[in-house]
Amino acid sequence: MITVLNTILVGTLATLAMSAFMYSIHTSRLANADMVRALGSLVTRDKDSGLLAGLITHVVGGIMFAFPYCFVVSVFPESDLLTPLLIGGLAGFFHGFVFSFVMIALVAENHPIEQFRQAGVSVAVAHILGHIVYGLVAGALVYLLGIHYGVRLAIQ
């Protein structure tokens, strides 16, 4: 039970870190990366009321993705923090890479708010970087909380 609760904590904290990172990219005007509001406004069809809906949706999704992230990171034997960071960061890179294409192809083209229909390379890169942040935080927390699902790779 503690593993499940720790995984929920990992998902929540990693998602909040990713959201803050993405929002900092957005506020610095490097890319239109206000993805929490973009996600919420898919539901509410209104940018102003989309923040809460987006935050709830994003955190719930982040918790769900924490389970495979935590499982994959915990499968690899680690002797220090570097291994879970690398595995988490790589998982985040691949997750972000796939998500960026899905987001641009399916979400941006059909988004109800004009501002969020503009999704080019800078937005894709911002999402990849945001997912890397998620993976790094998840990997670090798996290590620090000692999360294990009872499966280990025997690497020699």
C-alpha positions as CSV (number, residue, x, y, z in Angstrom):
1,M,0.0,0.0,0.0
2,I,2.8,2.4,0.8
3,T,4.3,1.8,-2.7
4,V,1.0,2.9,-4.2
5,L,0.7,6.0,-2.0
6,N,4.4,6.9,-2.8
7,T,3.7,6.5,-6.5
8,I,0.7,8.9,-6.2
9,L,3.0,11.3,-4.4
10,V,5.6,10.9,-7.2
11,G,3.0,11.6,-9.9
12,T,1.6,14.6,-8.1
13,L,5.0,16.2,-7.4
14,A,6.5,15.4,-10.8
15,T,3.4,16.8,-12.6
16,L,3.6,20.0,-10.5
17,A,7.3,20.4,-11.4
18,M,6.5,19.8,-15.1
19,S,3.6,22.3,-15.0
20,A,5.8,25.0,-13.3
21,F,8.6,24.4,-15.8
22,M,6.1,24.6,-18.7
23,Y,4.6,27.8,-17.3
24,S,8.0,29.4,-16.9
25,I,8.7,28.7,-20.6
26,H,5.3,30.3,-21.4
27,T,5.8,33.4,-19.2
28,S,9.3,33.9,-20.7
29,R,7.6,33.9,-24.1
30,L,9.9,31.2,-25.4
31,A,6.9,29.2,-26.5
32,N,3.2,29.1,-26.1
33,A,3.5,26.4,-23.4
34,D,0.6,27.2,-21.0
35,M,-0.4,23.6,-21.4
36,V,-2.4,23.3,-18.2
37,R,-4.7,26.1,-19.4
38,A,-4.7,24.6,-22.9
39,L,-5.7,21.2,-21.5
40,G,-8.4,22.7,-19.3
41,S,-9.9,24.8,-22.0
42,L,-10.4,21.7,-24.1
43,V,-12.9,20.7,-21.4
44,T,-14.4,24.1,-20.6
45,R,-14.0,25.7,-24.0
46,D,-13.0,28.9,-22.2
47,K,-9.4,30.0,-21.5
48,D,-10.2,31.8,-18.3
49,S,-12.1,28.9,-16.6
50,G,-9.7,26.3,-18.0
51,L,-7.0,26.6,-15.3
52,L,-8.6,24.5,-12.6
53,A,-9.9,21.9,-15.0
54,G,-6.5,21.7,-16.6
55,L,-4.7,21.4,-13.4
56,I,-7.0,18.6,-12.1
57,T,-6.8,16.8,-15.5
58,H,-3.0,17.2,-15.7
59,V,-2.4,16.0,-12.1
60,V,-4.7,12.9,-12.5
61,G,-2.9,12.1,-15.8
62,G,0.5,12.6,-14.1
63,I,-0.5,10.2,-11.3
64,M,-1.6,7.6,-13.9
65,F,1.7,7.9,-15.8
66,A,3.7,7.7,-12.5
67,F,2.9,4.0,-12.2
68,P,4.7,2.9,-15.4
69,Y,7.5,5.5,-14.7
70,C,8.1,4.3,-11.2
71,F,7.9,0.6,-12.2
72,V,10.5,1.1,-15.0
73,V,12.8,3.2,-12.9
74,S,12.6,0.7,-9.9
75,V,13.3,-2.3,-12.1
76,F,16.9,-1.2,-12.7
77,P,19.3,-1.8,-9.8
78,E,20.8,1.5,-8.6
79,S,23.8,2.3,-6.5
80,D,23.4,6.0,-6.5
81,L,21.0,8.7,-7.7
82,L,22.4,8.9,-11.3
83,T,20.8,5.7,-12.5
84,P,17.2,6.6,-11.7
85,L,17.8,10.1,-13.0
86,L,19.0,8.8,-16.3
87,I,16.2,6.3,-16.7
88,G,13.5,8.8,-15.6
89,G,15.0,11.5,-17.9
90,L,15.1,9.1,-20.9
91,A,11.6,7.9,-20.2
92,G,10.5,11.5,-20.1
93,F,12.3,12.3,-23.4
94,F,10.6,9.4,-25.2
95,H,7.2,10.2,-23.6
96,G,7.5,13.8,-24.5
97,F,8.6,13.1,-28.0
98,V,5.6,10.9,-28.7
99,F,3.2,13.2,-26.9
100,S,4.5,16.2,-28.9
101,F,3.5,14.6,-32.2
102,V,0.1,13.5,-30.8
103,M,-0.5,17.0,-29.3
104,I,0.4,18.8,-32.5
105,A,-1.5,16.4,-34.8
106,L,-4.7,15.9,-32.8
107,V,-5.1,18.5,-30.1
108,A,-3.7,21.7,-31.6
109,E,-5.5,21.5,-34.9
110,N,-8.8,21.0,-33.2
111,H,-8.5,23.1,-30.1
112,P,-11.5,25.4,-29.5
113,I,-9.3,28.4,-28.5
114,E,-7.4,30.1,-31.3
115,Q,-4.3,30.8,-29.1
116,F,-3.7,27.1,-28.6
117,R,-4.0,26.1,-32.3
118,Q,-0.5,27.6,-32.8
119,A,1.7,24.6,-32.0
120,G,5.0,24.6,-33.9
121,V,8.5,23.3,-33.2
122,S,9.0,25.5,-30.1
123,V,5.9,24.1,-28.5
124,A,6.9,20.6,-29.3
125,V,10.4,21.2,-27.8
126,A,8.8,22.8,-24.7
127,H,6.7,19.7,-24.2
128,I,9.7,17.3,-24.6
129,L,11.6,19.3,-22.1
130,G,8.7,19.4,-19.7
131,H,8.4,15.6,-19.9
132,I,12.1,15.3,-19.2
133,V,11.6,17.4,-16.1
134,Y,8.7,15.0,-15.1
135,G,11.0,12.0,-15.6
136,L,13.9,13.5,-13.7
137,V,11.7,14.3,-10.7
138,A,10.0,10.9,-10.8
139,G,13.4,9.1,-11.0
140,A,14.8,11.1,-8.1
141,L,11.7,10.4,-6.0
142,V,11.7,6.7,-6.8
143,Y,15.3,6.6,-5.5
144,L,14.7,8.9,-2.4
145,L,11.4,7.1,-1.4
146,G,12.8,3.7,-2.1
147,I,9.9,2.6,-4.4
148,H,10.1,-1.0,-5.5
149,Y,7.5,-3.2,-7.1
150,G,9.3,-6.4,-6.4
151,V,10.9,-6.8,-9.8
152,R,14.6,-6.3,-10.5
153,L,16.8,-6.8,-13.6
154,A,19.8,-9.0,-13.1
155,I,22.4,-6.9,-14.8
156,Q,26.0,-8.2,-14.5
